[in-house]
Amino acid sequence: MRDLLPPEVAVAVAGPHDWNGQLLAAELACLSERAVESRRRDFTAGRVCARRAMATLGLPPAPVPSADDRAPVWPAGVVGTITHTRGYCAAAAARSTAVRSVGMDAEQHRPLNPGVRRMICLPEEEERLAALPAGISWAAVLFSAKETVYKVWHPVVGTWLDFADALVALDPDAGTFTARIAPARVDAAPVDAPPRTVSGRFVVADGLVRTAAVLPQP
């Protein structure tokens, strides 16, 4: 994941002990007593990694609680993102003076369920995927890229994006993707200068798809 993001973004990937690390009081308050063990482990590893990424930036330890929609709430002056999938968790953080927004996502590298694929892929995207080299679940890469695009969009605009709201093109040779946000969503955005496109990078390795992108400061 480190290689997918620019140097001004600090990245921390969970090690074996991070899944049972220490949470701060404001973070513990976000976990329901009924939260299942997997939820607790993912949440804990994400927050431990988030603080380690912020420490790399020279920032003091600070809690990263959750909003009502479970999105991480970063300290003032910091933008960041957290991702987790089975056996993998990572966080990235940057100073808001350097980066407007950052997003990343990790998914298992496997074929998507046909019903999920129909929900995620636009017809134009399906045509493009059919022309890409065999051996990679390109639909899984597309899904991960759209998750990353949402994580870039939401902190800036404050609204949701559906899968159909981002048209993603993958470049397998360069390991990059470009997402074009639906004009109707851009025009309806309640902020100035919402992103019209999001460009990022991807890698498929070790049984995982990883995607990441940043929105630079204007």
N, C-alpha and C positions, 0 to 999 in steps of 0.2 A: 504493500500500500504506500510505503514511503516514496517509491519511485513514480507514483502516479500524481503526486502533488508537488507544487513549487516549494523552494526552500523556506519561504516565509511562513509556511504551514508546518506545525509540529505534529508528528504522528506517533502514537503509542499503540502497540499491539499486545494483547493480553498474554501473559505467561501463565504457567501452571498454578501459581498461588494467587493470581489476581481474581479468580472466580470466587474466592472466599475471603477477599480483602475487607478492609474496614470502610464503612460508610460514615459520612458526617450526619449530624442530627437532622438537618433539613432534607437529606436524601432518604434517610430511614423513614421519615414521615410520609414519603411518597409510596412506600410499599404497603400494600394491604396485608393484614394478618393472614388473609386467606390466599396470598400469592403462592403459587406452586414453586417448588424448588428450582426448576429451570428458569422461571422468571426472576427469582432472587439472584441466581448466579449470573444471568445475563446483565441484569441491572447493576450488580456489584462490579463486575468486570468492566463494564462501560464507564462507570464513575471513577474507578481506580485509574483506568487509562486516560480519562479526561484530565484528571489532576496531574498525571505524569506529563501529558502533552503540554499543559499550561506551565508546569515547572520548567520544561525545556525552553519556554519563552521568557523565563525569568520571573514568572508571576507567582504570588504566594498561593498556598492551598485555599481553595474556595469550593463550596458545595455547588453541584450541578443538579438541582432538583428537576422534577418533571412538571410540565403544564398539564392541564386537564386532558389534552389529546396525547399525552405521553411524550411529547417533544421535549428534549432537554432545554433547560433554561440556563444559559451561560451568564457568567458575571458581566457586569458592565465593561465595555471595552474589548470584549472577546466574542469571536464567532467560532462556532465549532460544529462537529457532527459526530455521531456515534453509530456504529453498526455492529450487529452480531448475527451469527448463524451457528448452526451446530458445530461446536468445537472451536469457534473463532470469534474474536471480538477485537475491535479497534476503535480508537477515537482520534480525532484531529482537531487542532485549535490554532487560531491565528488572532493577532491583534486586529481590531476592526479598522484601524487606520491603514492597514496593509491590504486587507481583503474584505470585500463587501459581504460575501457569503461563501461557505464551503459545504460540500456534500460528498458523501461516499457511501458505498453499499457493498456488502459481500453476500453471495448466494452460493448454494451448492451447485456444482456443475453437473446438471442432469437435464434430460428432456422435460419440457413442461407438460403438465396435464393438458389435453386438447381443449378442455373448457376454459382453463386459465389462459391458454394461448390466445383463444378467440377474444377474451376480455382485454388482453394487453396489446395485441398487435393490430395495427391498422392495415387495411388491404395493401396500401402502397408499401408498408414495411414488410409484409409477407412476401411481396414480389421481390424485394431486395434481398431478403434472407434466403430465398430459394436459389439465388445466384452466387451465394458465398460458398467457400470451400467446405467440403465435408469434414467430419471429425470433431466439430465443436457444436455445442447446443447454442446456436446464435440467438434463439428466442430467449434463452436464459440470460445471455449478455444484454439483449434489448430490455428485458425486464429489470435487470440490475441498473442499467443506465437510466431508465425512467424513475426508479426509486431515488437515484442520486439527483436527478433533475428536480424532483419534488423537494428534496432536502435543501437544495440551493434556493428554490423559489419561495418556499413557505416562510422562512425567517425574514425575507425582504418584503414580501407582498402581504403575508398574513392570511392568504386564502388557500384553498385546496386546489390541487390539479388532479383531474382524472387521467387514466392512462391514454385516453384518446386526445387529451389536450396537448400532448407533446409528440411531434413526428421526429423519430430518431433515425439517423443514418449512421451506419457503422463502417469504419475503414479498417479492415482486418490487417492490411499491410502495415499501417502506421500505429495500430492499436489505439485508435481514437474514435470518438463519436461526437456528433453534433445534433442537438435537439432544437427544433423550431417550435416555439410555443404558439398555440392557436391564437390568431389575431384577436378573436373575440375575448379571450381571457386576458390578453395584454391590454386591450382597450378598456376592459371593465376593472382593471386593477386599481385599488384605492390609494396608490402611491405614485410618486413621480418616478419616471424612468424605470419601469419594470423591465426585467430582462426579456428580450424577444428571442434570443438564442442562448443556449448553454452548451459549451464545448468541454469535453473531458477526455479521459483516457481509460483504458480497460486492459486487464490481463486475465488470462485463463491458465491456472497452474495449481498443482497440488489439490486437485479436486474442487477448487473454488473458482468462482467468477468474482473479480473485484473491479469496481468502477469508482471513479472520483472526478470531481470537477470543482473549480472555483469561479466565483463571479468577482472580477477585479473591481476596485474602486473606480468610479467614473473619472 
